[in-house]
Amino acid sequence: MLRTVLHIGPVESKGGMQATIRHHLKHPPNGWITESINTHVDGSVFAKINAWRGAKKKLKKRLMDNKPDIIHIHTATNFSWWRKLRAVKMCIKFQVPVILQIHAGNFHMFLLNKPPAAREFFHLTQHKLVTPVALTPRHKREIGLSNMEVIGSPAPSITKIDPKTREKNLLILLARPSPIKGHQLAIEAVQKLRNRGQDLNLHLSGIESSHRWVRNLDETDGIHARGWLSGKEKNELLHKAGVLLIPSVFEGMPVCAMEALSCGLPVIASSACEGILGDGGIIVEKLDSEVWANTISEILNDVYKWHQMALNGPSAIAQQTPEVLGKKWSKLYEKALNEVGN
């Protein structure tokens, strides 16, 4: 008999959590049916409040009428956490096991700066019905919760792209327009390289041309503000570009890195991505535009090294494919059910 896992999170919003939830819905573990309730919309504060109110009603009705076997809750920081905290408490009230997956790479800073949230989090995650999940071992250490499970972000099935077909001087950054994602650093690094005579083009997702970071720049400056990309547009860039940049202050396990590695797109990332790139990328320790400019130039000018990174990308995500992750989640769901029965 098939069991049901109900995902609670921003199914219809833009960003990494949405991509992860949609992966779950598209690739259910063997023996499981996946369903979802959307908790967030992109838009006004009023629209966001209404979306959450609607989600609470749907969740309560589902818990009362037809409880799923597992509820998998996806959370970040700030309002995302306070919303999901209520959802977790509702599930506990109805005695339904909860997988609480933390997506925000800066969740430990959120807890440090918000003592009430920290108290609630550490208290709640000791409940026998709640299984907290981090994205990487580093993510778990930073949060400081010893009983956390670790399961990383999903990667697409491997797609082999001939490195010779890529445009090496086309750089991409795929992230929401948050200061912690490093858009400004990437822009500055590319401008420095263009001033040195390198004909580079940087394509930014999540940033409109009217945004303050780019409003005085355009394609003649090598900066292409693309806004939010469709799945097709994003895949075209992933298959065509020469390097993915991730100059983030904080990351958990970015979905864009998994997407890039799965198709052999070399990644240059900050130390926030340490331990997840394998030989398909390199880490830049300092968040300094001059250092990043030098690193980008070095990689692009070293044809052999760049080519090897492209070839090594798929092997770096071997443990994050739909098939492998499905087995990991199935095992964790069964463990959560068994612990409740003990």
LINLIN-V676711 format. One record per residue. N is the residue number from 1. RES is the residue in one letter. SS is DSSP state (h for helix, s for strand, l for the rest). Layout:
N/RES/SS
N/RES/SS
This chain:
1/M/l
2/L/l
3/R/s
4/T/s
5/V/s
6/L/s
7/H/s
8/I/s
9/G/s
10/P/l
11/V/l
12/E/l
13/S/l
14/K/l
15/G/l
16/G/h
17/M/h
18/Q/h
19/A/h
20/T/h
21/I/h
22/R/h
23/H/h
24/H/h
25/L/h
26/K/h
27/H/l
28/P/l
29/P/l
30/N/l
31/G/l
32/W/s
33/I/s
34/T/s
35/E/s
36/S/s
37/I/s
38/N/s
39/T/l
40/H/l
41/V/l
42/D/l
43/G/l
44/S/l
45/V/h
46/F/h
47/A/h
48/K/h
49/I/h
50/N/h
51/A/h
52/W/h
53/R/h
54/G/h
55/A/h
56/K/h
57/K/h
58/K/h
59/L/h
60/K/h
61/K/h
62/R/h
63/L/h
64/M/h
65/D/h
66/N/l
67/K/l
68/P/l
69/D/l
70/I/s
71/I/s
72/H/s
73/I/s
74/H/s
75/T/s
76/A/l
77/T/l
78/N/l
79/F/h
80/S/h
81/W/h
82/W/h
83/R/h
84/K/h
85/L/h
86/R/h
87/A/h
88/V/h
89/K/h
90/M/h
91/C/h
92/I/h
93/K/h
94/F/l
95/Q/l
96/V/l
97/P/s
98/V/s
99/I/s
100/L/s
101/Q/s
102/I/s
103/H/l
104/A/l
105/G/l
106/N/l
107/F/h
108/H/h
109/M/h
110/F/h
111/L/h
112/L/h
113/N/h
114/K/l
115/P/h
116/P/h
117/A/h
118/A/h
119/R/h
120/E/h
121/F/h
122/F/h
123/H/h
124/L/h
125/T/l
126/Q/l
127/H/l
128/K/l
129/L/l
130/V/s
131/T/s
132/P/s
133/V/s
134/A/s
135/L/l
136/T/l
137/P/h
138/R/h
139/H/h
140/K/h
141/R/h
142/E/h
143/I/h
144/G/l
145/L/l
146/S/l
147/N/l
148/M/l
149/E/s
150/V/s
151/I/l
152/G/l
153/S/l
154/P/l
155/A/l
156/P/l
157/S/l
158/I/l
159/T/l
160/K/l
161/I/l
162/D/l
163/P/h
164/K/h
165/T/h
166/R/l
167/E/l
168/K/l
169/N/l
170/L/s
171/L/s
172/I/s
173/L/s
174/L/s
175/A/l
176/R/l
177/P/l
178/S/l
179/P/h
180/I/h
181/K/h
182/G/l
183/H/h
184/Q/h
185/L/h
186/A/h
187/I/h
188/E/h
189/A/h
190/V/h
191/Q/h
192/K/h
193/L/h
194/R/h
195/N/h
196/R/l
197/G/l
198/Q/l
199/D/l
200/L/l
201/N/s
202/L/s
203/H/s
204/L/s
205/S/s
206/G/l
207/I/l
208/E/l
209/S/l
210/S/l
211/H/l
212/R/l
213/W/l
214/V/l
215/R/l
216/N/l
217/L/l
218/D/l
219/E/h
220/T/h
221/D/h
222/G/l
223/I/s
224/H/s
225/A/s
226/R/l
227/G/l
228/W/l
229/L/l
230/S/l
231/G/h
232/K/h
233/E/h
234/K/h
235/N/h
236/E/h
237/L/h
238/L/h
239/H/h
240/K/h
241/A/l
242/G/l
243/V/s
244/L/s
245/L/s
246/I/s
247/P/l
248/S/l
249/V/l
250/F/l
251/E/l
252/G/l
253/M/l
254/P/l
255/V/h
256/C/h
257/A/h
258/M/h
259/E/h
260/A/h
261/L/h
262/S/h
263/C/l
264/G/l
265/L/l
266/P/l
267/V/s
268/I/s
269/A/s
270/S/s
271/S/h
272/A/h
273/C/h
274/E/l
275/G/l
276/I/l
277/L/l
278/G/h
279/D/h
280/G/h
281/G/s
282/I/s
283/I/s
284/V/s
285/E/l
286/K/l
287/L/l
288/D/l
289/S/h
290/E/h
291/V/h
292/W/h
293/A/h
294/N/h
295/T/h
296/I/h
297/S/h
298/E/h
299/I/h
300/L/h
301/N/h
302/D/l
303/V/h
304/Y/h
305/K/h
306/W/h
307/H/h
308/Q/h
309/M/h
310/A/h
311/L/h
312/N/h
313/G/h
314/P/h
315/S/h
316/A/h
317/I/l
318/A/h
319/Q/h
320/Q/h
321/T/l
322/P/h
323/E/h
324/V/h
325/L/h
326/G/h
327/K/h
328/K/h
329/W/h
330/S/h
331/K/h
332/L/h
333/Y/h
334/E/h
335/K/h
336/A/h
337/L/h
338/N/h
339/E/h
340/V/h
341/G/h
342/N/l
